[in-house]
Amino acid sequence: MCTLCQHQVSRNVSSLLSLYTLCQHPVSRNVSSLLSLCTLCQHPVSRNVSSLHSLCTLCQHPVSRNVSSLLSLCTLCQHPVSRNVSSLLSVYTLCQHPVSRNVSSLLSLCTLCQHPVSQNVSSLLSLCTLCQHPVSRNVSSLLSLCTLCQHQVSLNVSSLLSLCTLCQHQVSRNVSSLLSLCTLCQHPVSRNVSSLLSLCTLCQHPVSLNVSSLLSLCTLCQHPVSRNVSSLLSLCTLCQHLVSRNVSSLLSLCTLCQHPVSRNVSSLLSLCTLCQHQVSRNVLSLLSLCTLCKHPVSRNVSSLLSVYTLFQHPVSRNVSSLLSLCTLCQHPVSRNVSSLLSLCTLGQHSVSRNVSSLLSLCTLCQHPVSRNVSSLLSLCTLCQHPVSRNVSSLLSLCTLCQHPVSRNVSSLLSLCTLCQHPVSRNVSSLLSLCTLGQHPVSRNVSSLLSLCTLGQHPVSRNVSSLLSLCTLCQHQVSRNVSSLLSLCTLCQHPVSRNVSSLLSLCTLC
């Protein structure tokens, strides 16, 4: 048994396994000696890799030592940002996330949501008297409050409105003088109509006075029915709904579901011994019960039936005499076939006797393999699955993932200093580390790279000398472009100077 998952592993295999200190699942002893634990998640990492890491001060996951020396903490979320970037940042007074110092000096706080808006814009705003969000001063002087929802409506409109006595929303003054309240839902109805209404005795919604005088209540659901009809009704003894008196005198109750059936019919009925529903007495005398599901089957048929020893449903006696049970799943197989079967030593399912004498067990998964093949197999030192002996003698372990690679190949491999996966020695001598992501880049390329001052990702030195920072989002834009940009007075994102000179502020938004 595996000490963690309690699944069976071959005794030959388990002697080569040791337990991971974190997840306790077996790994090859050869592999675990090369592993060290990550200080955060405690999952094994290569010893070669963990020595190059330091901990991120926020999330405590390892980052490259080269990178962490260039990082400072964001004052809000405490995740590292480049030191070059954080010196240009100031904190929003509301959400405390950094914004460019250039931008924050142009911002004022919205008096409602406290999110920054441009100082140029906020001086033109007044507060909506209901929701307190800024609206243009030009617009708010024309507004009056709706007496119900307190949202602004035009002064011209509100002078013509009166309140609905139920929902308090405004309706036209001309209309409300003609309205009366419905006695049930209290919503206005026309005065002309309400004088003709009476309440329904059940749901209390108005019905015409002319109609209600002719109504009586249904004794079950209490909804009005015509008085002429209800005098002819009687209650069903089961569901208590009205049925015609003429009909109910002829009804008897079904002994199972208690719903009325005709008296003439019920005298001919008997109960099914299984589901207790009524079946015809004539039929039942011809029925016998199935020994498994207990539902009636014809007596003529059941005398020919025998029961499966496994799942107890009837099969024909003629067939079952020819059946034998599979020793594993207990399902019937033909007697002719089962005499030729032997059990597989692993799955215990039947295999042909001719085949099983030629089988040997795989030392890892214990499934049968041909005896001719297993003598030629050796175990892979990592995954412990058989590989050809001819092949395994030529294999060496990859120092990272511990899966076999050809000995000829592994002598030419060196480890990538970041991800520790093998790369060709010829290639790795030409590689240098990217100062941000620490993944190797060609030495020829990295000498031409400079760091982006915001995202710290390498960009070509030729390109970065032409870049300047956007004053809002601090992402690089071309110097040629940024000299032509001006800030939008509201959202502070750059727009072309040619465009912004043609723009004025919308007085509302």
Secondary structure, DSSP 8 states (H G I E B T S, - for coil): --TTT-----HHHHTTEEE-TTT--EEEHHHHTTEEE-TTT--EEEHHHHTTEEE-TTT--EEEHHHHTTEEE-TTT--EEEHHHHTTEEE-TTT--EEEHHHHTTEEE-TTT--EEEHHHHTTEEE-TTT--EEEHHHHTTEEE-TTT--EEEHHHHTTEEE-TTT--EEEHHHHTTEEE-TTT--EEEHHHHTTEEE-TTT--EEEHHHHTTEEE-TTT--EEEHHHHTTEEE-TTT--EEEHHHHTTEEE-TTT--EEEHHHHTTEEE-TTT--EEEHHHHTTEEE-TTT--EEEHHHHTTEEE-TTT--EEEHHHHTTEEE-TTT--EEEHHHHTTEEE-TTT--EEEHHHHTTEEE-TTT--EEEHHHHTTEEE-TTT--EEEHHHHTTEEE-TTT--EEEHHHHTTEEE-TTT--EEEHHHHTTEEE-TTT--EEEHHHHTTEEE-TTT--EEEHHHHTTEEE-TTT--EEEHHHHTTEEE-TTT--EEEHHHHTT----S--
